[in-house]
């Protein structure tokens, strides 16, 4: 079966309507170079003509209101214009050919440059990459079949007016490739926060998981979905309305008022959690702090409140300066000069907790000020609970159900040739990691089949370090999920990007997306562009036992290994009793030797095994080793 025939099959899978073309073929598009591209859509006319730079490519007969024209492969460059003529005309301008990548997964892929602006202000302020463009796929789902096109979306270039809306990981990846390869780079960003892998899988590859198919198909009834949403939204509205009506902090003299006396409030050292709520708290609590300004500033100040669990409203001298409705975004509010006073100023915070832990995340920035001067807001605050209530009514996250995101966000893009796929997902599967590799392997093979590109490069971002570090060796579902991700790279043309060293223990959304993008680009330079670059950290070549010692040899370490931090709590070994001990570590060239006085005959070795392990082993290229667990079956002879 030829490529042209397969492309024609794809062409005739669109819904009937007036003259249309796939939304990915729109103004500002980046189209994959050196591959034929199917231009397809619908029309009520009898014939459709496709013009490329005023040259007629083909005039085709419309069949059952559908049309398709195959544009021959083009070299990198542009701008080009495309015109589609029927009884009406569609004009598509500013089109370039280059390399296109799909970026998919959950929130760490979705996270925009706006969220990392504080860490990389110059990258945002001076962004000037008009030939790096992203098409952000609308958040959609479907359970009763596949969509053929998107309901919205447009191509946006990486310039100051758009940069904050673009995926940070994808942008830094694209930027590195644009600078190294010199061709336009397009990103199709199909990602959704909180989504499990099953949501990105087709029904065709979930046959071994019939319960997952049932979960998805249950929501194929659109009337039932609408009723569920309406019922749950009404319960949520009632809960929040009750908070508003019963919050003591909003009655009489509001607790955000600077005139209120807080002398009888209790003291809390921030950042910290609300005391006495170890088993959860649902309701509202308020905090107040007095800060002294010797003079009024000439420009607005920033009120930086780290991260708050769950929601907050912030007031300065009774003026509301901002609010955030859920726990993950960093709190950064602009305080106008008009809200400030010379002398005493009162900052008041209203915190809503949905029923779990509530408080202020440590080791985040807390200040009032600007780039030149800052008043720390860590330390003593006064606090008081204004309302205790029942937990927030539950919500069904229908958009995360199996098959839904593949059908609506991935399937439409499979008509569009690409150079590779970036995958950053796994947090939502970390609690049940056992079958993740099997599912990801099946998904990769299926996506390659749907794109008709059996060798399509697939880049997997491994879960980063997160949560508290354990003092003793500790088994971890996050470690096992990482191992599942690593096992998936047994597939050809896949690469694992290790991020175990650039996370944040207190944030599931670490800021350092720049290094993630750089490491992804190294992998693409190897797999896609065939450059001779080191793109992976040290990987285990062999594990042998010599008496009571374990000797590990590593690949991708020809110039030797290096420890960027102490390895005293990085490697653990265990004997027959499966009791793990931190190993003594010695590095020689590309080998690591491990011993512990209480383990005379090691049987198992682990490296960087935990939620937030001490991962300090690198090659000379500065790339980290992935975590691993190995059963020792070979003795040195």
Secondary structure in CASP SS format (residue, H / E / C, confidence):
PFRMAT SS
TARGET T0000
AUTHOR 0000-0000-0000
METHOD secondary structure of the structure
MODEL  1
X C 1.00
X C 1.00
X H 1.00
X H 1.00
X H 1.00
X H 1.00
X H 1.00
X H 1.00
X H 1.00
X H 1.00
X H 1.00
X C 1.00
X C 1.00
X C 1.00
X C 1.00
X C 1.00
X C 1.00
X C 1.00
X C 1.00
X C 1.00
X C 1.00
X C 1.00
X C 1.00
X C 1.00
X C 1.00
X C 1.00
X C 1.00
X C 1.00
X C 1.00
X E 1.00
X E 1.00
X E 1.00
X C 1.00
X C 1.00
X C 1.00
X C 1.00
X E 1.00
X E 1.00
X E 1.00
X E 1.00
X E 1.00
X E 1.00
X C 1.00
X C 1.00
X C 1.00
X C 1.00
X E 1.00
X E 1.00
X E 1.00
X E 1.00
X E 1.00
X E 1.00
X C 1.00
X C 1.00
X E 1.00
X E 1.00
X E 1.00
X E 1.00
X E 1.00
X E 1.00
X E 1.00
X C 1.00
X E 1.00
X C 1.00
X C 1.00
X E 1.00
X E 1.00
X E 1.00
X E 1.00
X E 1.00
X E 1.00
X C 1.00
X C 1.00
X C 1.00
X C 1.00
X C 1.00
X E 1.00
X E 1.00
X E 1.00
X E 1.00
X E 1.00
X E 1.00
X E 1.00
X E 1.00
X E 1.00
X C 1.00
X C 1.00
X C 1.00
X E 1.00
X E 1.00
X E 1.00
X E 1.00
X E 1.00
X E 1.00
X E 1.00
X E 1.00
X E 1.00
X E 1.00
X E 1.00
X E 1.00
X E 1.00
X E 1.00
X E 1.00
X E 1.00
X E 1.00
X C 1.00
X H 1.00
X H 1.00
X H 1.00
X H 1.00
X C 1.00
X E 1.00
X H 1.00
X H 1.00
X H 1.00
X H 1.00
X C 1.00
X C 1.00
X C 1.00
X C 1.00
X H 1.00
X H 1.00
X H 1.00
X H 1.00
X H 1.00
X C 1.00
X C 1.00
X E 1.00
X E 1.00
X E 1.00
X E 1.00
X E 1.00
X E 1.00
X E 1.00
X E 1.00
X E 1.00
X C 1.00
X C 1.00
X C 1.00
X C 1.00
X C 1.00
X C 1.00
X C 1.00
X C 1.00
X C 1.00
X C 1.00
X C 1.00
X C 1.00
X C 1.00
X C 1.00
X C 1.00
X C 1.00
X C 1.00
X C 1.00
X E 1.00
X E 1.00
X E 1.00
X E 1.00
X E 1.00
X C 1.00
X C 1.00
X C 1.00
X H 1.00
X H 1.00
X H 1.00
X C 1.00
X E 1.00
X H 1.00
X H 1.00
X H 1.00
X H 1.00
X H 1.00
X H 1.00
X H 1.00
X H 1.00
X H 1.00
X H 1.00
X H 1.00
X H 1.00
X H 1.00
X H 1.00
X C 1.00
X C 1.00
X E 1.00
X E 1.00
X E 1.00
X E 1.00
X E 1.00
X E 1.00
X E 1.00
X E 1.00
X C 1.00
X C 1.00
X C 1.00
X C 1.00
X C 1.00
X H 1.00
X H 1.00
X H 1.00
X H 1.00
X C 1.00
X C 1.00
X H 1.00
X H 1.00
X H 1.00
X C 1.00
X C 1.00
X C 1.00
X C 1.00
X H 1.00
X H 1.00
X H 1.00
X H 1.00
X H 1.00
X H 1.00
X H 1.00
X H 1.00
X H 1.00
X H 1.00
X H 1.00
X C 1.00
X H 1.00
X H 1.00
X H 1.00
X H 1.00
X H 1.00
X H 1.00
X H 1.00
X H 1.00
X H 1.00
X H 1.00
X H 1.00
X H 1.00
X H 1.00
X H 1.00
X H 1.00
X H 1.00
X H 1.00
X H 1.00
X H 1.00
X H 1.00
X H 1.00
X H 1.00
X H 1.00
X H 1.00
X H 1.00
X C 1.00
X H 1.00
X H 1.00
X H 1.00
X C 1.00
X C 1.00
X C 1.00
X C 1.00
X C 1.00
X C 1.00
X C 1.00
X C 1.00
X C 1.00
X C 1.00
X C 1.00
X C 1.00
X C 1.00
X C 1.00
X C 1.00
X E 1.00
X E 1.00
X E 1.00
X E 1.00
X E 1.00
X C 1.00
X C 1.00
X E 1.00
X C 1.00
X C 1.00
X C 1.00
X C 1.00
X C 1.00
X C 1.00
X C 1.00
X C 1.00
X E 1.00
X E 1.00
X E 1.00
X E 1.00
X E 1.00
X E 1.00
X E 1.00
X E 1.00
X E 1.00
X E 1.00
X E 1.00
X E 1.00
X C 1.00
X C 1.00
X C 1.00
X C 1.00
X C 1.00
X C 1.00
X C 1.00
X E 1.00
X E 1.00
X E 1.00
X E 1.00
X E 1.00
X C 1.00
X C 1.00
X E 1.00
X E 1.00
X C 1.00
X E 1.00
X E 1.00
X E 1.00
X E 1.00
X E 1.00
X E 1.00
X C 1.00
X C 1.00
X E 1.00
X E 1.00
X E 1.00
X E 1.00
X E 1.00
X E 1.00
X C 1.00
X C 1.00
X C 1.00
X C 1.00
X C 1.00
X C 1.00
X C 1.00
X E 1.00
X E 1.00
X E 1.00
X E 1.00
X C 1.00
X H 1.00
X H 1.00
X H 1.00
X C 1.00
X C 1.00
X C 1.00
X E 1.00
X E 1.00
X E 1.00
X E 1.00
X E 1.00
X E 1.00
X E 1.00
X E 1.00
X E 1.00
X E 1.00
X E 1.00
X E 1.00
X C 1.00
X C 1.00
X C 1.00
X C 1.00
X E 1.00
X E 1.00
X C 1.00
X C 1.00
X C 1.00
X C 1.00
X C 1.00
X E 1.00
X E 1.00
X E 1.00
X E 1.00
X C 1.00
X C 1.00
X C 1.00
X C 1.00
X E 1.00
X E 1.00
X E 1.00
X C 1.00
X C 1.00
X E 1.00
X E 1.00
X E 1.00
X E 1.00
X E 1.00
X E 1.00
X E 1.00
X E 1.00
X E 1.00
X E 1.00
X C 1.00
X C 1.00
X C 1.00
X C 1.00
X C 1.00
X C 1.00
X C 1.00
X C 1.00
X C 1.00
X H 1.00
X H 1.00
X H 1.00
X C 1.00
X C 1.00
X C 1.00
X H 1.00
X H 1.00
X H 1.00
X H 1.00
X H 1.00
X H 1.00
X H 1.00
X H 1.00
X H 1.00
X H 1.00
X H 1.00
X H 1.00
X C 1.00
X C 1.00
X C 1.00
X C 1.00
X E 1.00
X E 1.00
X E 1.00
X E 1.00
X E 1.00
X C 1.00
X C 1.00
X H 1.00
X H 1.00
X H 1.00
X H 1.00
X H 1.00
X H 1.00
X C 1.00
X C 1.00
X C 1.00
X H 1.00
X H 1.00
X H 1.00
X H 1.00
X H 1.00
X H 1.00
X H 1.00
X H 1.00
X H 1.00
X H 1.00
X H 1.00
X H 1.00
X H 1.00
X H 1.00
X H 1.00
X C 1.00
X C 1.00
X C 1.00
X C 1.00
X C 1.00
X C 1.00
X E 1.00
X E 1.00
X E 1.00
X E 1.00
X E 1.00
X C 1.00
X C 1.00
X C 1.00
X C 1.00
X C 1.00
X C 1.00
X C 1.00
X C 1.00
X C 1.00
X C 1.00
X C 1.00
X C 1.00
X C 1.00
X C 1.00
X C 1.00
X H 1.00
X H 1.00
X H 1.00
X H 1.00
X H 1.00
X H 1.00
X H 1.00
X H 1.00
X H 1.00
X H 1.00
X H 1.00
X H 1.00
X C 1.00
X C 1.00
X C 1.00
X C 1.00
X C 1.00
X E 1.00
X E 1.00
X E 1.00
X E 1.00
X C 1.00
X C 1.00
X C 1.00
X C 1.00
X C 1.00
X C 1.00
X E 1.00
X C 1.00
X C 1.00
X E 1.00
X C 1.00
X C 1.00
X C 1.00
X C 1.00
X C 1.00
X H 1.00
X H 1.00
X H 1.00
X H 1.00
X H 1.00
X H 1.00
X H 1.00
X H 1.00
X H 1.00
X H 1.00
X H 1.00
X H 1.00
X H 1.00
X H 1.00
X H 1.00
X C 1.00
X C 1.00
X C 1.00
X C 1.00
X C 1.00
X C 1.00
X C 1.00
X C 1.00
X C 1.00
X C 1.00
X C 1.00
X E 1.00
X E 1.00
X E 1.00
X E 1.00
X E 1.00
X E 1.00
X E 1.00
X E 1.00
X C 1.00
X C 1.00
X E 1.00
X E 1.00
X E 1.00
X E 1.00
X E 1.00
X E 1.00
X E 1.00
X C 1.00
X C 1.00
X C 1.00
X C 1.00
X C 1.00
X E 1.00
X E 1.00
X E 1.00
X C 1.00
X C 1.00
X C 1.00
X C 1.00
X C 1.00
X C 1.00
X C 1.00
X E 1.00
X E 1.00
X E 1.00
X E 1.00
X C 1.00
X C 1.00
X C 1.00
X C 1.00
X C 1.00
X E 1.00
X E 1.00
X E 1.00
X C 1.00
X E 1.00
X E 1.00
X E 1.00
X E 1.00
X E 1.00
X C 1.00
X C 1.00
X E 1.00
X E 1.00
X E 1.00
X E 1.00
X E 1.00
X C 1.00
X C 1.00
X C 1.00
X C 1.00
X C 1.00
X C 1.00
X C 1.00
X C 1.00
X E 1.00
X E 1.00
X E 1.00
X E 1.00
X C 1.00
X C 1.00
X C 1.00
X C 1.00
X C 1.00
X C 1.00
X C 1.00
X C 1.00
X C 1.00
X E 1.00
X E 1.00
X E 1.00
X C 1.00
X C 1.00
X C 1.00
X C 1.00
X E 1.00
X C 1.00
X C 1.00
X C 1.00
X E 1.00
X E 1.00
X E 1.00
X E 1.00
X C 1.00
X C 1.00
X E 1.00
X E 1.00
X C 1.00
X C 1.00
END
